[in-house]
Amino acid sequence: MILTSERLFQQAEGLKSRFKYKDALNLLKKSLISYKKNHDIEGMLNCLMSMGDLYRMMGKFGNAGKNYTQSIELARKLKDMTILVDARVGLGLSLRAVGRWHDALNFFTKAERSYRNNKDKEGMAFVQWAKGGALRIKGDIPGAISSFRKSIAIYRTLRFENGIGYSLCGLGGTSRVAGLFRDSLKYYTAANKVFTGLKDIFGTAYSHCGIGNAFRMLGDYENALVHFKKATGLYNRIGDIVSYSYTLWSLGTTFMMIGEPDKAMYYFKQAYRLFRKTKDPRGIIYCRLGEGQVAYMQGNIHSAQRNFQSALSDSIANKLSLEGCHARILLSFVDGKLDSRCYNRLGLRLKFRPIPFSIP
C-alpha cells in the first residue's frame, strides 16, 4: 500500500511537470488518501504541498490556501522547518493572487528571514520573486523592480534557468507598469528565449503575453495580437485560466486602441467572468476600466463614470494604489479636470493620453 501511495505521488509529479494539472491533481488526491490510511505524515505533507501548488496554478486560490495551511500544521508536527517556510510562501502567493498583498508581504518577510538564517540561496531567490509581485500589486513599483533584480542575481549565481526566466518576466511586467516599455520588451524577450529552450509551456505563454503587452504599449498592435494569440493557445492547452484572463483583458485593450469597441467589449466581458470565478479584485478593476473607456467612446458618459467609480471604490477597498490611480485619472478626464499627478507620486514614467488610453 505504501508503494502504491508513493507510485501515485510520483506519477502525479510527472504529470505536473508536463503541465497536465487536472490529471495530476486527481492522482494526488488518491495518493493523499492512501498516505492517510498508512498514517504517513511525511507523505501527506508532500501531497498537500503539491496540491496547493496545483490549485494555485489553476486559479483555485481558496483551495490552495487550505492545502498550504494544512501543510504548515503537518510541518510543525514533523518539525520540518524547510517545508514549513515553503508552505508559508505558498500561502502568501495564494493571498497575493486575491489582492491581499499586505498579508502576503508579512509571510514573505518572515520566510526571507528564515531563508537568510539557513543560507538557503534558492529560497531567498524565490521569496524575492514572490515579494516583487506583491510590491507591484501594492503599487510600490521601484521596490518591486529592486526585488526582481535581487531574485535574478541570486538565480544567476545558482545557474537556475527557470528561476531566471520567471524573474525576467516579473521585471518585464513591472517595467511596463513603470512606463519603461522598451525595457519591458527586452526582459520578456529574454525570458521567452529561456522558456522555449527549457520547453516550459507556462513560461513560454507568460512571456508571449508580456511581449504582446510591451508591443501594445509601444503602439505596435499587429505584433501585440500575434503574441497574444500564441499566449492564449498555450494557456488553453494547460488550462491556466488565471493568466488566460489577463491575456483576454490585454486583447480587449488592444482592440479598443485600434477602434474596434465591440470586439474590445467582448474580451473585457469574457475576462471579467473569469476574474469573478477566480475572485481576483485587480482583474475585475481592470475590466471595469476597459468597459468604462469603451462606454465613453460610444458616447455613454454616465456608464463610463459608473465603471470608473466602481473601479476606484474597489481599488480603495483593496488598497490597490496603482489601479486607484488609473481610475482617478480616467474620472478626472471624463469630468473635464484632468489630473495625472498620482503617476508621479508613485514614481512612474507614465503619461496619460485621452481615451482610448492603453493602461499598462
Backbone hydrogen bonds, N-H to C=O, Kabsch-Sander energy under -0.5 kcal/mol:
donor,donor_aa,acceptor,acceptor_aa,energy
5,S,1,M,-2.2
6,E,2,I,-2.3
7,R,3,L,-2.7
8,L,4,T,-2.6
9,F,5,S,-2.1
10,Q,6,E,-2.7
11,Q,7,R,-2.4
12,A,8,L,-2.3
13,E,9,F,-2.3
14,G,10,Q,-1.9
15,L,11,Q,-2.1
16,K,12,A,-2.6
17,S,13,E,-2.1
18,R,14,G,-0.8
19,F,16,K,-1.7
20,K,15,L,-2.8
21,Y,19,F,-1.2
24,A,20,K,-2.2
25,L,21,Y,-2.5
26,N,22,K,-2.0
27,L,23,D,-1.7
28,L,24,A,-2.2
29,K,25,L,-2.1
30,K,26,N,-1.5
31,S,27,L,-2.6
32,L,28,L,-2.6
33,I,29,K,-1.9
34,S,30,K,-2.0
35,Y,31,S,-2.5
36,K,32,L,-2.4
37,K,33,I,-2.0
38,N,34,S,-1.2
39,H,36,K,-1.5
40,D,35,Y,-2.6
41,I,39,H,-1.2
44,M,40,D,-2.3
45,L,41,I,-2.5
46,N,42,E,-2.1
47,C,43,G,-2.1
48,L,44,M,-2.7
49,M,45,L,-2.3
50,S,46,N,-2.0
51,M,47,C,-2.8
52,G,48,L,-2.3
53,D,49,M,-2.1
54,L,50,S,-2.1
55,Y,51,M,-3.0
56,R,52,G,-2.1
57,M,53,D,-2.2
58,M,54,L,-1.6
59,G,56,R,-1.2
60,K,55,Y,-2.6
61,F,59,G,-1.2
64,A,60,K,-2.2
65,G,61,F,-2.5
66,K,62,G,-1.8
67,N,63,N,-2.2
68,Y,64,A,-2.5
69,T,65,G,-2.3
70,Q,66,K,-2.3
71,S,67,N,-2.0
72,I,68,Y,-2.3
73,E,69,T,-1.8
74,L,70,Q,-2.3
75,A,71,S,-2.8
76,R,72,I,-1.8
77,K,73,E,-1.6
78,L,74,L,-2.2
79,K,75,A,-0.8
80,D,75,A,-2.4
81,M,79,K,-1.1
84,L,80,D,-1.9
85,V,81,M,-2.2
86,D,82,T,-2.1
87,A,83,I,-2.8
88,R,84,L,-1.7
89,V,85,V,-1.9
90,G,86,D,-2.2
91,L,87,A,-2.5
92,G,88,R,-2.3
93,L,89,V,-2.4
94,S,90,G,-1.8
95,L,91,L,-2.1
96,R,92,G,-2.5
97,A,93,L,-1.7
98,V,94,S,-0.6
98,V,95,L,-0.7
99,G,96,R,-1.7
100,R,95,L,-2.3
101,W,99,G,-1.9
104,A,100,R,-2.1
105,L,101,W,-2.7
106,N,102,H,-1.5
107,F,103,D,-1.8
108,F,104,A,-2.5
109,T,105,L,-2.6
110,K,106,N,-1.9
111,A,107,F,-2.3
112,E,108,F,-2.8
113,R,109,T,-1.8
114,S,110,K,-1.9
115,Y,111,A,-3.0
116,R,112,E,-2.3
117,N,113,R,-2.3
118,N,114,S,-2.0
119,K,116,R,-1.0
120,D,115,Y,-2.7
121,K,119,K,-1.1
124,M,120,D,-2.2
125,A,121,K,-2.4
126,F,122,E,-2.3
127,V,123,G,-2.5
128,Q,124,M,-1.8
129,W,125,A,-1.8
130,A,126,F,-2.5
131,K,127,V,-2.7
132,G,128,Q,-2.2
133,G,129,W,-1.6
134,A,130,A,-1.7
135,L,131,K,-2.6
136,R,132,G,-1.8
137,I,133,G,-1.8
138,K,134,A,-2.3
139,G,135,L,-1.4
140,D,135,L,-2.3
141,I,139,G,-1.5
144,A,140,D,-2.1
145,I,141,I,-2.5
146,S,142,P,-2.0
147,S,143,G,-2.1
148,F,144,A,-2.5
149,R,145,I,-2.2
150,K,146,S,-2.0
151,S,147,S,-2.3
152,I,148,F,-2.5
153,A,149,R,-2.3
154,I,150,K,-2.1
155,Y,151,S,-2.6
156,R,152,I,-2.3
157,T,153,A,-1.4
158,L,154,I,-1.6
159,R,155,Y,-0.8
160,F,155,Y,-2.2
161,E,159,R,-1.0
164,I,160,F,-2.0
165,G,161,E,-2.5
166,Y,162,N,-2.0
167,S,163,G,-2.1
168,L,164,I,-2.3
169,C,165,G,-1.8
170,G,166,Y,-2.1
171,L,167,S,-2.4
172,G,168,L,-2.3
173,G,169,C,-2.6
174,T,170,G,-2.2
175,S,171,L,-2.2
176,R,172,G,-1.7
177,V,173,G,-1.9
178,A,174,T,-1.8
179,G,175,S,-0.5
179,G,176,R,-1.4
180,L,175,S,-2.8
181,F,179,G,-1.2
184,S,180,L,-2.1
185,L,181,F,-2.1
186,K,182,R,-2.0
187,Y,183,D,-2.5
188,Y,184,S,-2.5
189,T,185,L,-2.2
190,A,186,K,-2.0
191,A,187,Y,-2.3
192,N,188,Y,-2.5
193,K,189,T,-1.8
194,V,190,A,-1.7
195,F,191,A,-2.7
196,T,192,N,-2.5
197,G,193,K,-1.5
198,L,194,V,-1.7
199,K,195,F,-0.9
200,D,195,F,-2.2
201,I,199,K,-0.9
204,T,200,D,-2.4
205,A,201,I,-2.5
206,Y,202,F,-2.9
207,S,203,G,-2.5
208,H,204,T,-2.1
209,C,205,A,-2.4
210,G,206,Y,-2.0
211,I,207,S,-2.7
212,G,208,H,-2.6
213,N,209,C,-2.2
214,A,210,G,-2.2
215,F,211,I,-2.5
216,R,212,G,-2.4
217,M,213,N,-2.3
218,L,214,A,-1.3
219,G,216,R,-1.3
220,D,215,F,-2.5
221,Y,219,G,-1.3
224,A,220,D,-1.7
225,L,221,Y,-2.3
226,V,222,E,-1.5
227,H,223,N,-2.0
228,F,224,A,-2.2
229,K,225,L,-2.1
230,K,226,V,-1.5
231,A,227,H,-2.3
232,T,228,F,-2.9
233,G,229,K,-1.9
234,L,230,K,-1.8
235,Y,231,A,-2.8
236,N,232,T,-2.3
237,R,233,G,-1.4
238,I,234,L,-1.6
239,G,235,Y,-1.3
240,D,235,Y,-1.8
241,I,239,G,-1.1
244,Y,240,D,-1.3
245,S,241,I,-1.8
246,Y,242,V,-1.2
247,T,243,S,-1.8
248,L,244,Y,-2.2
249,W,245,S,-2.0
250,S,246,Y,-2.1
251,L,247,T,-2.4
252,G,248,L,-2.5
253,T,249,W,-2.4
254,T,250,S,-2.2
255,F,251,L,-2.6
256,M,252,G,-2.0
257,M,253,T,-2.0
258,I,254,T,-1.5
259,G,256,M,-1.2
260,E,255,F,-3.0
264,A,260,E,-2.2
265,M,261,P,-2.7
266,Y,262,D,-1.9
267,Y,263,K,-2.1
268,F,264,A,-2.4
269,K,265,M,-2.4
270,Q,266,Y,-2.0
271,A,267,Y,-2.6
272,Y,268,F,-2.7
273,R,269,K,-2.1
274,L,270,Q,-1.5
275,F,271,A,-2.7
276,R,272,Y,-2.2
277,K,273,R,-1.4
278,T,274,L,-2.2
279,K,275,F,-0.7
280,D,275,F,-2.3
284,I,280,D,-1.9
285,I,281,P,-2.1
286,Y,282,R,-2.5
287,C,283,G,-2.0
288,R,284,I,-2.1
289,L,285,I,-2.4
290,G,286,Y,-2.1
291,E,287,C,-3.0
292,G,288,R,-2.3
293,Q,289,L,-1.7
294,V,290,G,-2.1
295,A,291,E,-2.4
296,Y,292,G,-2.1
297,M,293,Q,-2.4
298,Q,294,V,-1.6
299,G,296,Y,-1.7
300,N,295,A,-2.8
301,I,299,G,-1.3
304,A,300,N,-1.9
305,Q,301,I,-2.7
306,R,302,H,-2.2
307,N,303,S,-2.3
308,F,304,A,-2.5
309,Q,305,Q,-2.6
310,S,306,R,-2.1
311,A,307,N,-2.2
312,L,308,F,-2.2
313,S,309,Q,-2.7
314,D,310,S,-2.2
315,S,311,A,-2.0
316,I,312,L,-2.4
317,A,313,S,-2.3
318,N,314,D,-1.8
319,K,316,I,-1.0
320,L,315,S,-2.9
321,S,138,K,-0.9
321,S,319,K,-0.9
324,G,320,L,-2.1
325,C,321,S,-1.8
326,H,322,L,-2.1
327,A,323,E,-2.2
328,R,324,G,-2.5
329,I,325,C,-2.4
330,L,326,H,-2.3
331,L,327,A,-2.4
332,S,328,R,-2.6
333,F,329,I,-2.2
334,V,330,L,-2.2
335,D,331,L,-2.2
336,G,333,F,-1.2
337,K,332,S,-2.7
343,Y,340,S,-1.2
344,N,340,S,-0.6
345,R,341,R,-1.8
346,L,342,C,-1.3
347,G,344,N,-1.5
348,L,343,Y,-2.5
349,R,178,A,-3.3
358,S,356,P,-0.5
359,I,357,F,-1.2
